[in-house]
Amino acid sequence: MAQYTVRTGDTLYIIARRYNTTVERILELNPSITNPNIISVGQVIVVPDGGVTTPAPSPTGRQNTRVVNGLLYRLSTDRLNYRQGEDITLTFVKCNITNRTITLNYDTSQRYDFAAYRDGREVWRWSRDRVFSQVRGRVTLGPGECRTYRVVWNQLNNQGRQVAADDFEIRAFNVARGFADQAIEQSIRILPRAVPTPTPTPAPQPCPSTNILVNNSFEDWPPNESPTGWQINNVARTNLQYLGRFAAEMGRRPGSQATLSQTVSASARRIYQLEFYARENAGTVSRYQLRAEVFFYNRAGQLVGRADPIISEAAIPNNSYQLYRLTTGITPGTTARAEVRFTFIPAQNNDSRVKIDSVSFFCIR
C-alpha cells in the first residue's frame, strides 16, 4: 500500500483512476471515509501501489522494450500524438524472462515511477507530492511472471500548469534497489489544442419589403370582437377611416390608457420602418400622449431591443389623417420577433381620442 495526500480538485474517482483501482477498494482501505463524496485537501489516505500480477500482455499501442537484469520492461502509451489537455495513459510492465525467481527489494512502499522530459529537463513526475510509507518491501517474480503499473498523466507539469505543445520523453522506473537508475523511455508528441472550424456565415437573405403586419387597415373587424391579428385594450372600431371601411379608435374611454399591438416574425441585423396614419377625435380637452413603439424579442421571448418615440397631442391634427414614420436602428443579433405597439396615455380631464389606420411595418435594409 501507499499513502496519498489529497490535492485540490481530487475526488475518489480521480484518485482511483490514477492508481488503477476502484473507489470501492479505496473505501475498503480507508474505513474512516464514511462519505465517498467528501474528502479534504491535505487528507492522507491509503491507496494500492497499482501493481497487479498478470501474464505478460500482448503488445498494444505505442511501446518500447528493454531488458534489465533479467527483467523485460515494456513502456507503452495509448497513442503517439495528443492534443493539449487530453489524458495520456501510461503503462509499465516488468516481466521475469529468466528460468529463476527474481526478488525485488524496496526501501519504501513505492514500487514504480513515471516522469516526462522536454529537451532533457524534467517537467512532470508521478511521485511528486505523494507520500509513501517508510516500510521496506519485497516483490518476488517467478519465471514468466509480470507486474503491470498504469497511470494517467493529465499534461499538467510539476507546477500544476498545462505543458507546452512539443515532443516529450516519457520514462518509467522500477524503483527497486539496484534498478532505480535504469529507466525505459517512450517518445510522444503533444500538439496545440484543436481550433474549432468556424461555421460559415450564411449569406443574408433578401430583405422583404412588403408589409409584415396582417389586417393592417383593420378591415377584418367582426362586430364586438378584436380586429384579426391585433391585441387591443380600450380600443373601438370606428367608421372615420383613412382608407377602407374601418379604423381603430384609441381611448374608447378617453380617461383610461389604451393599447393596440401586433407581434410578427423579424430578423437580426436588419432595419425596419413603421408607418401609420393618425388623427385626433378632439373633445373639449386634449391632454394625452401617443407612443408608437417597436419591441424586439429573441426566440426565448426575452426583450432584446426597442424603438419608442412619443407623439404629443399637439402633433396630431384634428381634421384629417397625417402620416407618421419611424425607422428603427439595426436589430440585435438575437432578434426573432417584433412587436408593434401603440399606447394612448391620457392626462387628467382628457376627453379626446386618437384614431389609427393603415399601419405598415416592413424591412428596408
BELCOR-V197687 format. One record per pair of residues at least 12 apart in sequence whose ideal C-beta (glycine too) atoms are under 10 Angstrom apart, sorted by the first residue. I is the first residue (numbers start at 1). GAP is how many residues later the second one is. D is the distance in Angstrom with one decimal. If there is no record, write none. Layout:
BEGIN
i = (I/I)
gap = (GAP/GAP)
d = (D/D)
END
This chain:
BEGIN
i = (1/1/1/1/1/1/1/1/1/1/2/2/2/2/2/2/2/2/2/2/2/2/2/2/2/2/3/3/3/3/3/3/3/3/3/3/3/4/4/4/4/4/4/4/4/4/4/4/4/5/5/5/5/5/5/5/5/6/6/6/6/6/6/6/7/7/7/7/7/7/8/8/8/9/9/9/9/10/10/10/10/10/11/11/11/11/11/12/12/12/12/12/12/12/12/12/12/12/12/13/13/13/14/14/15/15/15/16/16/17/17/17/17/17/18/18/18/18/18/18/18/18/18/19/19/19/19/19/19/19/19/20/20/20/20/20/20/20/20/20/20/20/20/20/21/21/21/21/21/22/23/24/25/25/26/26/26/26/26/27/28/29/29/29/29/30/30/30/30/30/32/32/33/44/45/46/46/47/47/49/49/49/49/49/49/49/49/49/49/49/50/50/50/50/50/50/50/50/50/51/51/51/51/51/51/51/51/51/51/52/52/52/52/52/53/53/53/53/53/53/53/54/54/54/54/54/54/55/55/55/55/55/56/56/56/56/56/56/56/56/56/56/56/57/57/57/57/57/57/57/59/59/59/60/60/60/61/61/61/61/61/61/61/61/62/62/62/62/62/62/62/62/62/62/62/63/63/63/63/63/63/63/64/64/64/64/64/64/64/64/65/65/65/66/66/66/66/66/67/67/67/68/68/68/68/68/68/68/69/69/69/69/69/69/69/69/70/70/70/70/70/70/70/70/70/71/71/71/71/71/71/71/71/71/71/71/71/71/71/71/72/72/72/72/72/72/72/72/73/73/73/73/73/73/73/73/73/73/73/74/74/74/74/74/74/74/74/74/74/75/75/75/75/75/75/75/75/75/75/75/75/75/76/76/76/76/76/76/76/76/76/77/77/77/77/77/77/77/77/78/78/78/78/79/79/80/80/80/80/81/81/81/81/82/82/82/82/82/82/82/82/83/83/83/83/83/83/83/84/84/84/84/84/84/84/84/84/84/85/85/85/85/85/85/85/86/86/86/86/86/86/86/87/87/87/87/88/88/88/88/88/88/88/88/88/88/88/89/89/89/89/90/90/90/90/90/90/90/90/90/90/90/90/90/91/91/91/91/91/91/91/92/92/92/92/92/92/92/92/92/92/92/92/92/92/92/92/92/93/93/93/93/93/93/93/94/94/94/94/94/94/94/94/94/94/94/94/94/94/95/95/95/95/95/95/95/96/96/96/96/96/96/96/96/97/97/97/97/98/98/98/98/99/99/99/100/100/100/101/101/101/101/101/102/102/102/102/102/102/102/103/103/103/103/103/104/104/104/104/104/104/104/104/104/104/104/104/105/105/105/105/105/105/105/105/106/106/106/106/106/106/106/106/106/106/106/106/107/107/107/107/107/107/107/107/107/108/108/108/108/108/108/108/108/108/109/109/109/109/109/109/109/110/110/110/110/110/110/110/110/110/110/110/111/111/111/111/111/111/111/111/111/112/112/112/112/112/112/112/112/112/112/112/112/113/113/113/113/113/113/113/113/113/113/113/113/113/113/114/114/114/114/114/114/114/114/114/114/114/115/115/115/115/115/115/115/115/115/115/115/115/116/116/116/116/116/116/116/116/116/116/116/117/117/117/117/117/117/118/118/118/118/118/118/118/118/119/119/119/119/120/122/122/122/122/123/123/123/123/123/123/123/123/123/123/124/124/124/124/124/124/124/124/124/124/125/125/125/125/126/126/126/126/126/126/127/127/128/128/129/129/132/136/137/138/139/139/147/149/149/151/153/153/153/155/155/162/162/163/164/164/165/165/165/165/165/166/166/166/166/167/167/167/167/168/168/168/168/168/169/169/169/169/169/170/170/170/170/170/170/171/171/171/171/172/172/172/204/204/204/204/205/205/206/207/207/207/207/207/207/207/207/208/208/208/208/209/209/209/209/209/210/210/210/211/211/211/211/211/211/211/212/212/212/212/212/212/212/212/212/212/212/213/213/213/213/213/213/213/213/213/213/213/213/213/214/214/214/214/214/214/215/215/215/215/215/215/216/216/216/216/216/216/216/216/216/216/216/216/216/217/217/217/217/217/217/217/217/217/217/217/217/217/218/218/218/218/218/218/218/218/218/218/218/218/218/218/218/218/218/218/219/219/219/219/219/219/219/220/221/221/221/221/221/221/221/222/223/224/225/226/226/227/227/227/227/227/228/229/229/229/230/230/230/230/230/230/230/230/230/231/231/231/231/231/231/231/232/232/232/232/232/232/232/232/232/233/233/233/233/233/233/233/233/233/233/234/234/234/234/234/234/234/234/234/234/234/234/234/234/234/235/235/235/235/235/235/235/235/235/235/235/235/235/236/236/236/236/236/236/236/236/236/237/237/238/238/238/238/238/238/238/240/240/240/240/240/241/241/241/241/241/241/242/242/242/242/242/242/242/242/242/242/242/242/243/243/243/243/244/244/246/247/247/247/247/247/247/247/247/248/248/248/248/248/248/248/248/248/249/249/249/249/249/249/249/250/250/250/250/250/250/250/250/250/250/250/250/250/251/251/251/251/251/251/251/251/251/251/251/251/251/251/252/252/253/253/253/254/254/254/254/254/254/254/254/254/254/254/254/254/254/255/255/255/255/255/255/255/256/256/256/256/257/257/257/257/257/258/258/258/258/258/258/258/258/258/259/259/259/259/259/259/260/260/260/260/260/260/260/260/260/261/261/261/261/261/261/261/262/262/262/262/262/262/262/263/263/263/263/263/263/263/264/264/264/264/264/265/265/265/265/266/266/266/266/266/266/266/266/266/266/266/266/266/267/267/267/267/267/268/268/268/268/268/268/268/268/268/268/269/269/269/269/269/269/270/270/270/270/270/270/270/270/270/271/271/271/271/271/271/271/271/272/272/272/272/272/272/272/272/272/272/272/272/272/272/272/272/272/273/273/273/273/273/273/273/273/273/273/273/274/274/274/274/274/274/274/274/274/274/274/274/274/274/274/274/274/275/275/275/275/275/275/275/275/275/275/275/276/276/276/276/276/276/276/276/276/276/276/276/276/276/276/277/277/277/277/277/277/277/277/277/277/277/278/278/278/278/278/278/278/278/278/278/278/278/278/278/278/278/278/279/279/279/279/279/279/279/279/279/279/279/279/280/280/280/280/280/280/280/280/280/280/280/280/280/280/281/281/281/281/281/281/281/282/282/282/282/282/282/282/282/282/283/283/283/283/283/284/284/284/284/285/285/285/285/285/285/285/285/286/286/286/286/286/286/286/286/286/286/286/286/286/287/287/287/287/287/287/287/287/287/287/288/288/288/288/288/288/288/288/288/288/288/288/288/289/289/289/289/289/289/289/289/289/289/290/290/290/290/290/290/290/290/290/290/290/290/290/290/291/291/291/291/291/291/291/291/291/292/292/292/292/292/292/292/292/292/292/292/292/292/292/293/293/293/293/293/293/293/293/293/293/293/294/294/294/294/294/294/294/294/294/294/294/294/294/295/295/295/295/295/295/295/296/296/296/296/296/296/296/296/296/296/297/297/297/297/297/297/297/298/298/298/298/298/298/299/299/299/299/300/300/301/301/302/302/303/303/304/304/304/304/304/304/304/305/305/305/305/305/305/305/305/305/306/306/306/306/306/307/307/307/307/307/307/308/308/308/308/309/309/310/310/311/311/311/311/313/313/313/313/313/316/316/316/318/321/321/321/321/323/324/324/325/326/326/327/327/328/328/328/330/331/338/338/340/340/340/342/342/342/344)
gap = (28/45/46/47/48/108/131/132/134/136/17/43/44/45/46/47/48/106/107/108/109/125/128/129/130/131/41/42/43/44/105/106/127/128/129/130/131/14/15/22/39/40/41/42/43/125/126/127/128/36/37/38/39/40/124/125/126/33/34/35/36/37/38/39/34/35/36/122/123/153/33/34/152/32/145/147/151/29/30/31/33/35/12/25/26/27/28/12/14/15/18/21/23/24/25/26/27/33/35/13/23/24/138/140/24/30/32/31/32/70/72/133/134/135/29/32/108/112/132/133/134/135/136/28/29/30/31/130/131/132/133/27/28/29/30/31/32/69/71/128/129/130/131/132/26/27/28/29/31/26/13/12/22/23/13/19/20/21/22/18/18/16/17/18/19/13/14/15/16/17/13/14/12/87/86/63/87/62/83/57/59/60/61/62/63/83/88/90/98/100/42/61/62/76/97/98/99/100/101/41/43/60/61/88/95/96/97/98/99/94/95/96/97/98/86/88/89/92/93/94/95/39/41/91/92/93/94/40/89/90/91/93/16/18/37/38/39/40/41/88/89/90/92/17/19/34/36/38/89/91/15/17/34/16/18/31/15/16/17/18/19/28/30/125/13/14/15/16/17/18/19/108/124/125/126/12/13/14/28/30/121/123/12/13/106/108/120/121/122/123/28/30/119/106/116/117/118/119/28/30/117/26/106/110/111/114/115/116/29/33/35/105/107/109/110/113/25/26/27/28/29/30/32/71/73/22/23/24/25/26/27/31/33/70/75/76/103/105/108/111/21/22/23/24/25/26/74/112/19/20/21/22/99/100/101/106/109/110/111/17/18/19/20/21/72/74/98/110/112/15/16/17/18/19/39/95/96/97/108/109/110/111/13/14/15/16/17/74/94/96/110/12/13/14/76/93/109/110/111/12/13/74/110/109/110/106/107/108/109/107/108/109/110/71/73/83/86/106/107/108/109/72/82/107/108/109/110/111/71/78/79/80/81/106/107/108/109/110/69/70/71/77/105/108/109/67/68/69/104/105/107/108/65/66/67/68/26/28/63/64/65/66/67/80/82/100/102/61/62/63/64/24/26/36/59/60/61/62/63/80/81/82/96/98/23/57/58/59/60/81/95/19/20/21/22/55/56/57/58/59/78/79/80/81/82/91/92/94/53/54/55/56/57/79/91/17/18/45/47/51/52/53/54/55/78/80/82/85/90/46/48/49/50/51/52/53/44/45/46/47/48/49/50/51/44/46/47/49/43/44/45/46/43/44/45/41/42/43/39/40/41/42/44/37/38/39/40/41/43/74/35/36/37/38/73/33/34/35/36/37/43/70/71/72/73/74/75/31/32/33/34/71/72/73/74/26/29/30/31/32/33/68/69/70/71/73/74/25/27/28/29/30/68/69/70/73/19/23/24/25/26/27/28/29/67/22/23/24/25/26/27/28/16/17/20/21/22/23/27/63/65/66/70/21/26/28/36/38/62/63/64/65/14/15/35/36/37/38/39/60/61/62/63/64/12/13/14/15/17/36/38/58/59/60/61/62/67/70/12/13/35/36/37/39/56/57/58/59/69/12/13/38/43/53/54/55/56/57/58/68/70/37/39/41/42/47/52/53/54/55/72/74/50/51/52/53/54/68/39/45/46/48/49/50/51/72/47/48/49/50/49/35/36/47/49/32/33/34/35/36/38/40/41/43/45/29/30/31/32/33/34/35/39/44/46/32/33/46/48/23/25/26/27/46/47/46/48/29/30/29/31/43/41/39/38/35/37/27/23/25/21/15/17/35/13/35/28/31/27/26/28/24/25/26/27/28/23/24/25/26/20/21/22/23/18/19/20/21/22/14/16/17/18/19/13/14/15/16/17/18/12/13/14/15/12/13/14/63/64/65/66/62/65/157/60/63/64/65/155/156/157/158/59/62/154/155/64/153/154/155/156/150/152/153/53/64/147/148/149/150/151/50/52/53/54/60/126/128/148/149/150/151/16/17/49/50/51/61/63/125/127/146/147/148/149/13/14/15/16/48/50/12/13/14/15/47/144/13/14/27/28/46/59/60/124/141/142/143/144/145/24/25/26/27/28/29/30/31/60/140/141/142/143/12/14/17/19/20/23/25/26/27/28/29/30/31/42/138/139/140/141/22/24/25/26/27/28/138/26/15/16/17/24/25/26/27/15/14/13/12/22/34/19/20/21/33/35/34/33/34/35/18/29/30/31/32/33/110/112/129/28/29/30/31/32/108/110/16/18/20/26/27/28/29/30/110/17/19/23/24/25/26/27/28/110/111/15/16/17/18/19/20/21/22/23/24/25/26/110/112/119/13/14/15/16/17/23/24/25/26/107/109/118/121/12/13/14/15/16/17/22/117/119/12/15/12/14/43/115/117/118/119/39/41/81/115/117/36/38/80/114/116/117/34/35/36/37/78/79/80/81/113/114/115/116/34/78/114/115/113/114/111/30/31/32/74/108/109/110/111/12/28/30/94/106/107/108/109/111/32/95/104/105/106/107/108/28/31/38/40/92/93/94/95/96/103/104/105/106/29/30/32/37/39/93/94/95/99/100/101/102/103/104/92/101/93/98/100/27/29/31/32/33/34/90/92/95/96/97/98/99/100/33/91/92/93/94/95/96/88/89/90/94/31/86/87/88/89/30/32/84/85/86/87/88/95/96/32/82/83/84/85/86/32/80/81/82/83/84/94/96/99/32/34/78/79/80/81/82/76/77/78/79/80/97/99/32/34/74/75/76/77/78/73/74/75/76/97/70/71/72/73/28/29/30/31/62/65/69/70/71/72/73/95/97/64/68/69/71/96/28/30/36/62/63/64/65/66/67/68/61/62/63/64/66/96/26/58/60/61/65/68/93/94/95/56/57/58/59/60/92/93/94/22/24/35/54/55/56/57/58/59/63/66/68/89/90/91/92/93/21/52/53/54/55/87/88/89/90/91/92/18/19/20/33/35/50/51/52/53/54/64/66/68/85/86/87/88/17/48/49/50/51/52/83/84/85/86/87/16/45/46/47/48/49/50/64/66/80/81/82/83/84/85/43/44/45/46/47/78/79/80/81/82/83/12/14/33/37/38/39/43/44/45/46/64/76/77/78/79/80/81/37/38/39/40/41/42/43/74/75/76/77/78/33/34/35/36/37/38/39/40/41/42/72/73/74/75/35/37/70/71/72/73/74/31/34/35/36/37/69/70/71/72/66/67/68/69/70/65/66/67/68/28/61/62/63/64/65/66/67/26/27/28/30/32/60/61/63/64/65/66/67/68/25/26/58/59/60/61/62/63/64/65/23/24/25/28/56/57/58/59/62/63/64/65/66/21/22/23/24/54/55/56/57/58/65/19/20/21/22/23/25/26/34/52/53/54/55/64/66/17/18/19/20/50/51/52/53/54/15/16/17/18/19/32/33/34/48/49/50/51/64/67/13/14/15/16/17/33/46/47/48/49/50/12/13/14/15/32/33/34/37/44/45/46/47/67/12/13/42/43/44/45/46/32/33/35/36/38/39/40/41/42/43/35/37/38/39/40/41/42/34/35/36/37/38/39/35/36/37/38/34/36/35/36/32/34/29/36/27/28/29/30/31/32/33/23/24/25/26/27/28/29/30/33/22/23/32/33/35/19/20/21/22/24/31/18/20/33/35/15/17/33/35/13/15/31/43/33/34/37/39/41/36/38/39/34/34/35/36/37/35/32/35/35/14/35/37/38/33/35/36/35/32/23/25/19/20/21/12/14/17/12)
d = (6.7/5.1/6.9/6.4/6.5/6.0/9.3/7.0/9.1/9.6/7.7/9.7/7.4/5.4/7.4/4.9/8.2/8.4/4.8/6.5/8.3/9.4/7.0/7.8/5.2/7.0/5.5/7.3/6.1/7.5/9.8/7.4/7.7/4.3/6.3/5.6/9.9/8.2/7.7/9.2/9.2/7.1/5.6/7.8/4.9/9.2/5.8/6.8/9.1/8.6/6.4/7.3/5.4/8.2/6.6/7.1/5.5/5.2/6.3/5.6/6.4/4.5/7.7/6.7/6.4/8.5/9.9/6.9/9.8/8.8/5.5/9.7/8.5/8.9/9.8/10.0/9.3/6.7/9.7/7.6/9.1/9.7/8.8/8.7/7.9/9.9/7.3/9.5/5.7/7.5/9.2/7.7/10.0/5.2/8.0/9.5/6.5/8.6/10.0/9.5/8.7/9.9/9.0/9.2/8.3/7.5/6.5/8.1/9.2/8.9/9.7/9.5/8.9/5.8/8.2/8.3/8.3/9.5/9.3/5.9/6.2/9.5/9.4/4.8/5.6/7.6/5.0/9.4/8.9/7.8/9.9/9.9/7.7/9.5/4.8/8.8/7.4/10.0/9.2/8.2/7.2/4.5/7.3/9.0/6.9/4.9/9.6/7.3/9.3/9.6/5.9/8.9/8.5/6.5/9.7/6.8/7.9/6.1/8.2/9.8/9.6/7.6/4.4/7.0/7.4/9.3/9.5/5.0/5.7/8.6/8.6/9.9/7.1/6.4/9.9/9.5/8.6/9.8/9.1/9.4/10.0/6.2/7.1/4.8/7.7/8.5/8.7/9.6/9.8/8.1/9.3/7.3/7.0/9.8/9.2/8.4/4.8/6.7/7.1/9.9/9.3/5.3/7.4/7.3/10.0/4.8/7.4/5.9/10.0/9.2/7.0/5.7/8.4/9.0/9.5/8.6/9.7/6.6/7.4/6.5/8.6/8.2/9.5/8.8/5.7/7.6/5.3/8.8/7.7/8.3/6.5/9.7/7.7/8.1/7.0/9.9/4.8/9.5/8.6/7.2/8.7/4.9/9.1/7.9/8.9/8.2/6.2/9.1/7.6/6.8/7.2/7.3/9.7/6.5/8.1/8.4/4.8/5.9/5.0/6.8/8.4/8.4/7.9/9.7/9.1/6.1/5.0/7.8/6.7/4.8/9.5/9.8/6.5/8.3/7.5/6.3/3.6/7.7/8.2/9.1/9.5/6.8/7.8/9.7/9.3/9.4/5.9/6.3/4.9/8.4/9.1/9.8/7.5/9.8/8.0/8.6/4.6/8.5/9.7/7.0/9.9/8.3/7.4/9.5/6.3/4.9/9.2/8.0/9.3/7.8/9.9/9.6/9.7/7.3/6.8/8.0/9.7/6.5/6.6/4.3/9.6/7.7/5.6/9.2/9.7/9.8/4.9/6.7/6.3/7.2/8.5/6.6/8.5/7.7/9.3/9.5/7.1/9.3/7.6/9.5/7.9/7.1/4.6/8.0/4.7/9.7/8.3/9.9/7.2/7.3/5.6/8.3/7.1/9.5/7.2/9.5/8.4/8.5/4.3/7.9/7.4/4.3/7.9/7.5/8.8/9.1/9.0/7.7/9.6/7.3/7.3/5.5/8.0/9.9/8.8/6.8/7.9/4.6/8.7/4.6/7.1/4.6/8.8/7.8/4.9/8.2/7.9/9.6/9.7/9.6/7.0/6.7/6.0/7.6/9.4/6.7/5.9/9.1/5.7/8.7/8.2/9.8/10.0/7.7/9.5/9.1/7.7/6.1/6.5/7.3/4.9/7.8/5.9/9.6/7.4/9.5/9.5/6.6/7.3/5.3/6.9/9.3/8.6/7.5/5.4/7.5/5.8/5.6/6.5/6.1/7.8/8.3/5.8/6.0/7.0/6.1/4.6/8.8/8.1/6.3/9.7/6.7/9.3/6.3/9.6/10.0/8.7/7.1/8.4/9.3/9.3/9.9/5.1/7.2/5.7/7.8/10.0/8.6/9.2/6.9/4.5/7.8/6.6/9.1/7.9/6.8/8.3/6.7/7.8/5.5/8.1/5.4/9.1/8.3/8.6/6.9/5.3/7.4/6.1/6.1/9.8/7.0/8.1/9.3/9.9/6.6/7.4/4.8/8.5/8.7/9.8/10.0/5.9/9.0/7.0/8.8/7.4/4.7/7.5/8.3/9.5/9.6/3.8/8.3/8.1/9.8/7.5/9.6/5.6/7.2/4.9/7.7/9.2/9.1/9.8/9.6/8.3/9.4/7.7/9.7/6.6/5.5/8.3/8.2/8.9/5.6/9.2/8.8/9.2/7.6/9.7/7.2/7.1/3.9/7.9/9.2/9.3/4.0/6.5/5.8/6.4/5.3/7.4/9.2/9.9/8.1/7.5/9.5/9.3/9.8/6.2/9.1/9.8/5.1/8.9/10.0/8.8/6.6/6.0/7.0/5.4/7.1/8.7/8.9/7.4/4.9/8.3/8.7/8.7/9.5/6.1/7.4/5.1/7.9/8.9/8.7/6.9/4.5/7.6/7.1/8.8/7.2/9.2/3.8/8.0/8.7/7.1/7.1/7.6/5.5/8.3/5.9/4.9/8.0/9.5/9.3/8.9/6.5/4.5/7.1/7.2/9.5/6.6/5.6/7.2/9.8/9.6/9.4/7.8/8.9/5.8/8.4/8.3/9.0/6.8/9.5/10.0/9.6/4.3/6.5/5.6/6.8/7.6/7.6/8.1/9.3/4.6/4.4/8.1/5.9/9.1/6.2/9.9/6.4/7.9/9.8/4.3/9.0/8.9/9.6/5.4/9.8/10.0/9.2/7.7/6.9/7.6/7.0/9.9/7.7/6.6/7.8/8.2/8.7/8.4/9.8/4.5/9.8/8.6/6.8/6.4/6.2/6.3/9.3/6.8/5.7/4.9/9.5/9.5/9.2/9.4/8.4/7.4/4.3/8.5/5.7/8.4/8.6/4.1/8.1/8.3/9.7/5.6/7.2/6.8/7.0/5.5/7.4/9.5/8.4/8.9/9.7/9.6/10.0/8.7/7.5/5.0/8.3/7.5/8.0/9.9/6.7/8.7/8.1/9.5/7.4/5.0/7.2/5.6/7.7/8.4/9.5/9.9/6.5/4.4/7.9/6.7/8.4/9.1/7.2/7.5/5.7/7.5/5.5/7.8/9.3/8.0/8.6/9.3/9.2/8.1/9.3/7.6/9.8/8.9/9.7/9.5/4.6/6.7/9.1/9.7/5.7/8.9/9.5/7.5/6.5/9.4/8.2/7.1/5.2/5.7/9.5/7.2/8.8/9.3/9.7/6.5/9.4/9.6/9.6/5.5/9.8/7.5/9.3/9.4/9.0/8.4/9.8/5.5/8.5/9.9/9.5/9.5/9.3/9.1/9.6/7.4/8.9/7.7/9.2/9.3/9.6/7.9/9.6/9.4/6.6/9.3/9.2/6.5/7.6/9.1/8.4/5.2/5.6/4.5/8.1/7.6/6.3/9.3/10.0/6.5/7.5/5.2/7.9/9.4/7.2/5.4/7.4/6.4/9.5/5.2/7.5/5.9/8.2/9.6/9.1/6.8/4.8/7.5/6.0/4.2/6.9/5.2/8.0/5.3/8.1/7.9/8.6/9.7/7.5/8.8/7.6/9.9/9.2/8.0/6.2/8.4/9.3/8.7/4.2/7.0/5.9/8.9/9.6/7.2/5.5/9.7/5.7/6.5/7.2/9.8/9.2/6.2/8.8/9.8/9.1/9.8/8.4/4.7/6.5/5.4/9.1/4.8/7.3/7.6/8.2/7.8/8.8/8.6/5.1/6.0/7.6/7.1/8.8/5.7/9.9/6.3/9.3/9.9/9.9/6.7/5.9/6.9/5.0/8.7/9.5/6.7/3.9/8.5/7.3/7.9/5.7/4.6/4.5/6.7/8.3/9.3/8.5/9.5/10.0/10.0/8.7/9.7/8.7/9.6/8.9/6.5/4.9/6.1/7.9/7.7/7.9/5.7/4.8/8.6/7.6/7.8/9.6/9.5/6.2/5.2/7.7/9.6/7.5/9.9/9.6/7.2/9.0/7.9/9.9/7.7/8.7/4.8/5.9/5.2/9.9/9.3/8.1/6.7/8.8/8.4/9.0/8.9/4.8/6.0/6.1/9.8/10.0/8.9/10.0/5.0/9.9/8.6/5.2/9.5/8.3/9.2/7.8/9.2/9.1/9.9/9.7/7.9/10.0/6.8/8.7/9.2/9.9/5.5/9.2/8.7/7.6/10.0/6.2/6.9/5.1/9.8/9.4/9.8/9.2/7.4/7.6/5.0/7.1/8.2/9.4/8.9/7.2/8.7/9.4/7.8/7.0/5.4/8.0/9.9/9.7/9.4/9.6/8.9/7.8/6.0/4.6/8.0/8.9/9.5/9.6/9.7/7.2/6.5/5.4/5.7/9.2/9.8/5.3/6.7/3.7/7.4/9.2/7.5/9.8/9.9/5.4/6.7/5.5/8.1/6.4/5.4/7.5/5.2/10.0/8.7/8.3/9.7/8.5/7.7/4.8/8.5/8.6/4.0/9.3/9.1/8.5/9.8/7.3/9.5/9.8/9.3/7.8/8.6/5.8/9.6/8.9/7.9/7.1/9.2/6.0/9.0/9.2/10.0/8.6/7.8/5.4/8.5/9.3/4.5/8.9/7.8/9.0/4.3/9.5/9.2/8.1/9.0/3.9/5.2/8.2/9.0/6.6/5.4/7.8/8.1/8.0/8.3/9.4/8.7/8.5/4.9/6.5/3.8/8.3/5.6/10.0/10.0/8.2/9.2/6.9/4.8/7.0/8.7/6.6/9.5/5.4/7.4/5.0/7.9/9.7/9.0/9.5/9.1/7.5/6.5/8.4/3.9/9.9/9.7/6.3/4.8/7.4/6.3/10.0/8.2/9.6/7.2/9.6/5.0/9.6/6.4/7.9/9.0/7.3/4.0/6.3/9.5/9.8/7.4/8.9/10.0/9.3/8.9/6.5/8.9/9.6/9.8/8.0/8.8/6.0/9.6/5.6/4.8/6.1/5.5/9.5/9.8/5.6/9.3/8.4/8.1/6.3/7.4/8.8/9.8/6.9/9.7/9.4/6.9/6.4/5.6/6.9/9.6/9.6/8.1/7.3/4.0/8.5/8.4/8.5/8.4/9.4/6.5/6.9/5.3/7.5/9.8/9.9/8.8/7.3/4.4/8.1/8.1/9.9/6.3/8.7/8.8/8.9/5.8/6.4/4.0/7.1/8.5/9.3/7.2/5.4/8.2/9.7/8.1/8.2/8.6/8.1/5.8/7.1/4.5/7.9/8.9/7.1/5.8/7.9/7.5/7.0/9.7/7.2/6.3/7.6/8.9/10.0/6.4/8.4/9.6/6.4/5.4/6.9/5.8/3.6/9.1/9.0/8.1/7.0/6.4/8.2/9.1/7.2/8.9/9.1/9.2/8.7/5.7/6.5/4.8/6.4/4.4/7.8/5.9/6.3/8.3/6.3/7.9/9.5/9.9/8.5/7.0/5.1/7.6/9.5/5.2/8.3/6.7/6.6/6.0/6.9/5.8/7.4/7.2/5.5/4.5/6.7/9.0/8.4/8.8/7.6/4.7/9.4/9.6/7.0/9.7/6.8/9.3/6.4/6.9/5.6/6.8/9.0/9.6/6.6/7.0/4.9/7.4/7.8/7.4/6.1/8.0/5.0/9.4/6.5/8.9/5.9/8.0/9.6/8.3/7.2/4.3/7.9/7.5/9.5/6.2/9.9/7.5/7.3/5.2/8.6/9.8/6.5/7.0/5.0/7.7/9.6/7.9/7.3/4.5/7.8/8.3/6.7/9.5/9.7/7.7/5.6/8.4/8.5/8.7/7.8/5.9/7.4/6.6/4.3/7.2/8.9/9.4/4.2/6.7/5.7/7.4/8.4/7.3/5.0/4.9/8.1/9.7/6.9/8.4/7.6/9.1/5.5/8.6/6.7/6.3/8.6/6.0/8.6/5.9/6.6/5.5/7.8/9.8/9.7/6.5/5.8/6.9/7.6/6.1/4.6/6.6/9.8/7.4/5.3/8.9/8.4/6.8/9.9/9.7/4.7/6.6/4.6/8.7/9.9/10.0/9.6/5.8/7.3/5.8/7.6/10.0/7.7/9.9/6.4/4.3/7.2/6.1/8.8/9.3/9.5/4.4/8.9/8.8/5.0/8.4/9.8/9.6/7.6/3.4/4.5/7.6/8.6/9.6/5.8/8.3/9.7/9.5/8.7/8.8/4.8/5.6/5.4/6.8/9.6/4.5/8.3/8.5/8.1/9.5/9.5/10.0/6.7/8.2/4.1/9.5/9.5/9.5/6.6/9.9/6.8/3.9/6.9/6.5/4.4/9.0/7.8/9.7/8.2/5.3/9.0/6.2/6.1/4.5/6.1/5.1/9.9/6.5/8.7/7.2/5.5/7.1/6.0/7.4/8.2/7.8/4.6/8.3/7.9/9.9/9.5/7.4/4.4/7.8/7.8/8.5/6.7/9.0/6.8/7.3/5.8/7.7/5.5/8.6/6.1/7.5/5.4/7.4/7.6/6.9/4.2/8.1/6.9/8.9/7.7/6.2/8.4/6.5/6.6/9.6/5.8/8.1/8.0/5.7/8.3/8.8/9.2/6.3/6.8/3.9/7.9/9.0/8.6/8.1/7.7/4.9/7.7/6.9/6.6/4.7/7.5/9.9/7.0/9.9/5.6/9.3/5.9/7.0/5.8/7.6/7.6/8.4/8.2/8.6/7.0/4.4/8.4/6.5/8.1/10.0/5.4/6.1/8.7/4.7/8.4/7.3/5.5/8.0/9.6/8.8/7.4/6.5/4.5/7.5/7.1/7.8/9.3/4.1/6.8/5.5/7.9/7.5/9.3/4.4/8.0/8.8/8.6/8.8/7.7/8.3/9.9/9.8/9.2/8.2/4.3/8.5/5.4/6.2/8.9/9.7/8.1/7.8/9.1/6.3/4.6/9.9/9.1/7.0/9.3/8.7/9.9/9.9/9.1/9.5/6.3/8.0/4.3/6.8/9.5/9.8/8.8/10.0/8.7/9.1/8.6/5.9/9.3/8.8/6.8/9.8/9.7/8.9/9.5/9.0/8.3/6.9/8.3/9.1/6.2/9.3/8.4/7.6/9.4/6.6/8.1/8.6/9.6/9.9/9.3/9.5/9.4/7.2/9.7/9.7/9.9/9.2/8.5/9.4/7.3/9.9/6.9/9.7/5.3/8.4/5.8/8.3/9.1)
END
